[in-house]
Structures are given as C-alpha cells and as structure tokens.
Amino acid sequence: MHQDDWVSGIELGMELEALPTPVLCLDAGAVQRNIERMTALCRQHGKQWRPHIKGHRCPQIMALLRAAGCSGVTCATLREAQYAAAVGIRDILIANQMALNKLPRLARLRHVADVILTLDDEQQLLAAEQAARGEGVRLRAIVEVDIGMHRAGTRPEDAVTLAERIAQARHLELVGIMGYEGHLLDVPDPDEKRTRIRDALDILAHVRDAFQRRGLRCDIVSAGGTGSCEHTVTHPVVTELQAGGLVMMDVYYRHACQVHRFDYALTVRTSIVSRPAPDRAIIDAGRKTHDVSLQPPEFLDAPAGIRVLALNAEHGILALSAPATDLRVGQRLAFVPGYSDFTTMLHRCFVAHDGKRVVGFWPIGPR
C-alpha cells in the first residue's frame, strides 16, 4: 500500500499544527528516551530486555530496540513473529499459545528466526513436536506458569511434569519458564503492589528451583509488563522483562499503574468540528481513531474541564466545563490515548515528529 493511503495530505517537514486530523502521532525523541531509560533500568538490575512489540508492531521502533541492545522481542501472535523476522529480528518469543494448525507455520519460521514457543499443555507439546519434526528443525520452548492471573499457564505443581516431557522431545529444546503478573498492574497501594508482585514471582522461583533439582534447563525466566516493570525488574529470579508498552506510554500505565518513569510519546491530534451547546463540543476522533474502554484519554496543553462523554464511529463528544467552555470550532487538541494497544490497532501508520515537525512515516505492522 502506498504511503499516501496511510497519511494522505501529510508531508515531511510539515508543522504539527498543520496536520489534517484525526492523526496518530509519535514523538521520536520521546520513544528514544523511553528506550534508553528502560535499558538503563534493566542494566542496573542485571536483566535482559525482550520488549513486547504487540502495541506498535513498527520496524523503526524495532530497529531502535535492536540498536539499544535488546536480547530479542516478544510477540503475541505468529503473524507478529513472522513480521518481526521479516524486518531482521532473529530472537523471538511468542508469549502466547496458538491454534494447533498454526504450528507447522511456526516450524517453518525456524529456518529464518530462532523462535521460542510457549507451552502449557501436553497436546500443544505433541503438536509442536510433530510440526518441528516435519520441518526438520528444533524449536526452543518455555513453560508458561500461572502465577495468579488465571488466564493461560499451567498450574505450578504441574510445570515440572510438562517440562520433563518437553526435555524428552527430540525436536523441542526446553530453555525456561515464563509468568505474567498482569492481574497486579493496577493495585492502587504501591507497597501492596510491590509485595503482591514479589509473591507472584516467588512462584516462578519455586518452579525454577524444582526444575534445577530435576536437572531441567531453566536459562530463561521471563516476566514483567509495563505496568509492573519497576517492581519485576528487582526480583532475583527474573532473567528478562517483556515490558513493551512503555516505548509509547499511555494514560493507563501512568495513572492506573502508577508508572511515571517514561514520557508520553503517543498522541492523537484532533479538531473541534462542532460546538452545538455551551457545555458540549464535537471532535473528529471517534471509535475508529481511539479507544476509551480501559481508560479515558488525557488532553495535553489544553484547559481543564474537558471530558470525553461518548464516542461514535467518527465523532467524539466532549463535555465541557469552565475554563474549557471557550473552545471554538477549528481549534486543535492533542490527547494521549487511554490505552495504546487498543488505539494503534485502529491505524496503519505513525506520523513521527520531533515535537514541531513531521520527520517520518512509521508503518504499523499486521494486527
């Protein structure tokens, strides 16, 4: 698809205030600062960083991550992993289980990338072994352990049995474990959050110890999302963090998860297109532009008194109170999305800028 189909009417060097709206923007400098801060945090605590790319799926960002020395990337889907491999990433963790009929495609991917498969069930194991044998490859595998989120992951007491089966498979290579403390990201009390994350990760430590007692390989202990990274990075059992949303940041991570170390890089720029009442304004950014289901957006460099009342397909309805009642038709607003993942999936390109002008068009890869 031609660039103009993504960002019609936008040119390099164009001032941000001149951009046609609505438009998804990314501050390239803020992205770089966030990468540098996370790299330094991991280095301070002796951890590797394998950032999740599911939020941005962007080759330019992946290139910056690779240049910063990241050990590899984390993906949510096989398609994301194929895309990462196509842009030159070799070390790829797929931190989800997948439909069994996709495993032959995963095995073929092993010819161009050293992918890591996540398993929590014996049927997955058998299907993965068959797919790898059919392709003549050997796949690295880790066991996902449920550490309290109660989504995917084997029970801790069953992890050793599954790991032993992986270790016995001829075309699979056991390399470690992973867990996700995602149920604790928005615990409001900081001390309670720290304690509960530590306790959840202690489960991984017990599983790691059980592996070692049985002579099972456990080089990788992978965990940590953006909303928990500042606590997870301090736990001694963790070898690598998957946190990736911090590259862009959003309102959910900053306010609900209390992560203040990183800068807002992702914004949506919108225009007021109607003022039907003194306490109401209409913007041209609706549900096809951003998502508010997890957290409302935060308006930047705008007067207080703006609240998202509702979203339609192409309209955003704002409730206004003083001093925002003076907003006028044609005025532009910039806001940070409530949750970046749910917003970037609605777009095909970031308009990258330096704070003043457009510096590039960074495509967003497959959903």
C-alpha positions in Angstrom: 0.0 0.0 0.0 1.3 3.4 -0.9 2.3 5.8 1.9 -0.4 8.3 0.8 -3.1 5.8 1.6 -2.0 5.9 5.2 -1.3 9.6 5.7 -3.0 11.5 2.9 -2.1 15.2 2.9 0.9 14.9 5.2 4.4 15.7 4.1 7.8 15.5 5.7 8.7 18.8 7.5 5.0 19.7 7.9 4.3 21.5 11.2 2.2 19.6 13.7 -0.4 22.3 13.8 -1.0 21.9 10.1 -1.7 18.2 10.1 -5.0 17.0 8.8 -6.9 15.4 11.6 -7.5 13.0 13.2 -4.0 11.6 13.1 -1.9 9.3 15.2 1.4 10.8 16.1 4.6 9.5 17.7 7.3 11.7 19.3 10.5 10.1 18.0 12.6 11.8 20.7 10.4 10.5 23.5 10.5 7.0 22.1 14.3 7.1 22.2 14.3 8.5 25.8 12.0 5.7 26.9 14.1 3.0 25.3 17.3 4.5 27.0 15.6 4.6 30.4 14.4 1.1 30.3 17.7 -0.2 29.0 19.4 1.6 31.9 16.9 0.1 34.4 17.5 -3.4 33.2 21.3 -2.9 33.2 21.1 -1.6 36.7 19.4 -4.8 37.9 21.3 -7.2 35.7 18.3 -8.2 33.5 17.8 -8.7 29.8 15.0 -6.7 28.0 12.9 -8.6 25.4 10.3 -5.9 24.7 6.8 -6.8 23.5 6.0 -5.4 20.1 2.3 -6.1 20.1 1.4 -2.5 20.7 3.4 -0.9 17.9 4.5 -3.6 15.5 6.7 -1.0 13.9 10.0 -1.7 12.1 11.5 1.7 13.0 10.9 1.1 16.7 12.2 -2.5 16.4 15.4 -1.1 14.8 15.8 1.3 17.8 15.3 -1.5 20.2 17.9 -3.7 18.5 20.4 -0.8 18.4 19.8 -0.4 22.2 21.0 -4.0 22.7 17.7 -5.7 23.4 18.1 -9.5 23.6 15.2 -10.0 21.1 11.5 -9.2 21.0 8.3 -10.7 22.4 5.3 -11.2 20.2 1.6 -12.1 20.8 0.9 -13.9 17.6 2.6 -16.0 14.9 1.8 -13.2 12.4 3.7 -10.7 14.5 6.6 -13.1 14.8 6.7 -13.6 11.0 6.7 -9.8 10.6 9.5 -9.3 13.1 11.6 -11.9 11.4 10.9 -10.2 8.0 12.4 -7.0 9.3 15.5 -8.7 10.7 14.8 -9.8 14.2 16.1 -13.2 15.0 15.5 -14.0 18.7 11.7 -14.0 19.1 9.5 -15.2 22.0 5.8 -15.9 21.2 4.4 -15.4 24.6 1.0 -16.9 23.8 -0.3 -20.4 23.0 -1.6 -20.7 19.5 -4.1 -22.8 17.5 -2.5 -26.2 16.7 -2.9 -25.8 13.0 -0.5 -22.8 13.0 2.3 -24.8 14.4 3.6 -26.0 11.0 4.0 -22.3 10.0 5.8 -21.7 13.3 8.2 -24.6 12.5 8.9 -23.1 9.0 9.7 -19.8 10.7 12.5 -21.5 12.5 14.5 -21.5 9.2 14.9 -17.7 9.4 14.5 -16.9 13.1 15.3 -18.6 16.5 11.8 -18.5 17.8 10.7 -19.6 21.3 7.4 -21.4 21.7 5.3 -21.1 24.9 3.6 -24.2 26.1 1.2 -25.0 28.9 -0.4 -28.2 27.7 0.6 -31.7 26.6 -1.5 -31.5 23.4 0.4 -28.4 22.4 3.7 -30.2 23.1 2.8 -33.2 20.9 1.6 -31.0 18.0 4.7 -28.8 18.2 7.0 -31.8 18.2 5.2 -33.2 15.2 5.4 -29.9 13.3 9.1 -29.4 14.1 9.8 -33.0 13.0 8.0 -32.5 9.8 10.1 -29.4 9.0 13.4 -30.9 10.2 14.0 -28.2 12.8 14.4 -27.9 16.6 12.2 -25.4 18.4 13.1 -23.7 21.7 10.3 -23.9 24.3 9.4 -22.4 27.6 6.7 -23.5 30.1 4.1 -20.8 30.9 3.2 -20.9 34.6 0.0 -19.4 36.1 1.3 -17.1 38.8 -2.2 -15.7 39.8 -3.7 -14.1 36.7 -5.7 -17.3 35.9 -5.6 -16.8 32.2 -3.1 -19.1 30.4 -0.4 -21.1 32.1 0.0 -24.5 33.7 -0.5 -24.9 37.4 2.8 -24.5 39.2 2.6 -28.1 40.6 2.3 -29.4 37.0 5.1 -27.4 35.5 7.9 -30.0 36.1 5.9 -32.8 34.5 5.3 -30.8 31.4 8.9 -29.7 31.3 10.2 -33.2 31.5 8.0 -34.1 28.5 9.5 -31.2 26.6 13.0 -32.2 27.5 12.3 -35.7 26.2 11.1 -34.5 22.9 13.6 -34.8 20.1 12.6 -31.7 18.2 12.0 -29.3 21.2 14.5 -27.7 23.4 13.5 -26.7 26.9 15.0 -23.3 27.8 13.0 -22.0 30.7 9.7 -20.6 32.1 7.5 -17.5 32.0 4.7 -16.0 34.0 2.7 -12.8 33.9 1.7 -10.7 36.9 -0.9 -8.9 34.8 -3.6 -9.1 37.5 -1.5 -6.8 39.7 -0.7 -3.9 37.4 -3.3 -1.6 38.8 -3.1 -2.4 42.5 -3.5 1.2 43.9 -1.4 1.0 47.0 2.3 1.0 46.0 3.5 -1.1 48.9 0.8 -3.7 48.4 1.5 -3.8 44.7 5.2 -4.4 45.4 4.5 -7.2 47.9 2.0 -9.0 45.7 4.2 -8.8 42.6 7.1 -10.2 44.7 4.9 -13.0 46.0 3.6 -13.9 42.5 7.2 -14.0 41.1 8.2 -16.2 44.0 6.1 -18.9 42.4 8.4 -18.7 39.4 11.3 -19.0 41.7 9.9 -22.2 43.3 9.3 -23.6 39.8 12.8 -22.7 38.7 14.2 -24.4 41.8 12.1 -27.5 41.1 13.5 -27.6 37.5 17.0 -27.4 38.7 16.5 -30.2 41.3 15.3 -32.4 38.4 18.2 -31.4 36.2 15.9 -29.5 33.8 17.2 -26.5 31.9 15.9 -23.1 33.0 18.1 -20.4 31.5 15.2 -18.1 30.9 12.7 -16.8 33.5 10.6 -14.3 31.6 8.0 -11.9 33.1 7.1 -8.3 33.5 4.7 -5.9 31.8 5.0 -2.1 31.5 2.6 -1.7 34.4 4.7 -3.8 36.7 8.2 -3.5 35.3 9.6 -1.2 38.0 8.9 -4.0 40.6 9.5 -7.0 38.4 13.0 -5.9 37.5 14.1 -6.1 41.1 13.1 -9.8 41.6 16.2 -12.0 41.6 14.6 -14.9 39.8 13.6 -12.9 36.7 16.2 -13.0 33.8 14.3 -10.9 31.3 11.4 -8.4 31.1 8.8 -8.4 28.3 7.5 -4.8 29.0 6.9 -3.1 25.7 4.1 -0.5 26.0 6.5 1.9 27.8 8.1 2.7 24.5 4.9 4.7 23.7 3.3 5.1 27.1 -0.3 5.9 27.8 -2.8 7.1 30.4 -3.5 3.6 31.8 0.1 2.9 32.5 0.8 6.3 34.0 -2.3 6.7 36.2 -3.8 3.3 36.8 -0.4 1.5 37.1 1.5 4.5 38.6 4.4 4.3 36.1 6.0 7.7 35.9 9.5 6.9 34.7 8.6 7.2 31.0 7.4 10.0 28.7 4.3 10.2 26.7 5.3 9.6 23.1 1.9 8.6 21.5 -0.8 11.2 20.9 -3.8 11.7 18.7 -4.3 15.1 17.2 -7.9 16.1 16.6 -10.0 19.1 15.6 -13.2 20.6 17.1 -15.7 20.4 14.3 -18.9 21.5 16.1 -20.0 23.4 19.2 -23.7 22.5 19.4 -24.1 23.7 23.1 -22.1 25.8 25.6 -21.2 22.6 27.6 -20.5 20.3 24.6 -18.0 20.1 21.7 -17.6 17.5 18.9 -14.2 16.4 17.7 -13.3 14.3 14.6 -11.8 11.5 16.6 -14.3 8.7 17.4 -14.1 5.0 17.9 -12.3 4.4 14.6 -9.5 6.6 15.9 -9.0 5.7 19.6 -10.4 3.5 22.3 -11.6 4.6 25.8 -12.9 1.2 27.1 -10.0 0.8 29.6 -9.1 4.4 30.4 -10.2 7.9 29.1 -7.6 10.0 27.3 -5.6 12.8 28.8 -5.7 16.1 26.9 -2.4 17.9 26.6 -1.7 21.6 26.6 -5.5 22.2 26.9 -7.6 23.9 29.5 -9.1 21.9 32.3 -12.7 20.9 32.1 -12.6 18.6 29.1 -14.1 15.1 29.5 -15.0 12.5 26.9 -18.7 12.0 27.2 -19.2 9.5 24.4 -17.7 8.2 21.1 -19.4 7.3 17.9 -17.7 6.0 14.8 -16.2 9.3 13.6 -17.4 11.7 16.4 -16.0 12.3 19.8 -18.5 14.1 22.2 -16.8 16.2 24.8 -18.4 17.5 28.0 -17.1 21.0 28.8 -16.9 23.0 32.0 -15.1 26.2 32.8 -12.5 27.1 31.6 -12.9 24.9 28.6 -16.2 26.4 27.6 -14.4 28.9 25.3 -13.2 26.2 22.9 -14.1 27.0 19.4 -14.7 25.3 16.1 -11.4 24.7 14.2 -9.4 24.6 17.4 -7.0 21.6 17.6 -6.5 19.3 20.6 -3.9 16.7 21.3 -4.5 13.8 23.7 -2.7 10.7 25.0 -4.9 7.6 24.4 -6.2 5.8 27.4 -4.5 2.5 26.3 -2.1 2.4 23.4 -2.6 -1.1 22.2 -6.3 -0.6 21.7 -5.6 2.6 19.7 -2.7 1.6 17.5 -4.6 -1.4 16.2 -7.0 1.1 14.5 -4.2 2.7 12.4 -1.7 1.7 9.8 1.0 4.3 10.4 2.5 6.6 13.0 3.3 10.1 11.9 6.7 10.5 13.6 7.8 14.0 14.7 10.4 15.9 16.6 8.0 17.9 18.7 7.5 20.5 16.0 7.5 18.9 12.5 7.0 15.6 10.8 10.2 13.6 10.5 8.9 10.3 9.1 6.1 7.8 8.5 6.5 4.7 10.6 4.2 1.8 9.5 2.3 -0.2 12.0 2.5 -3.9 11.1 -0.2 -6.6 11.0 -2.7 -6.9 13.7 
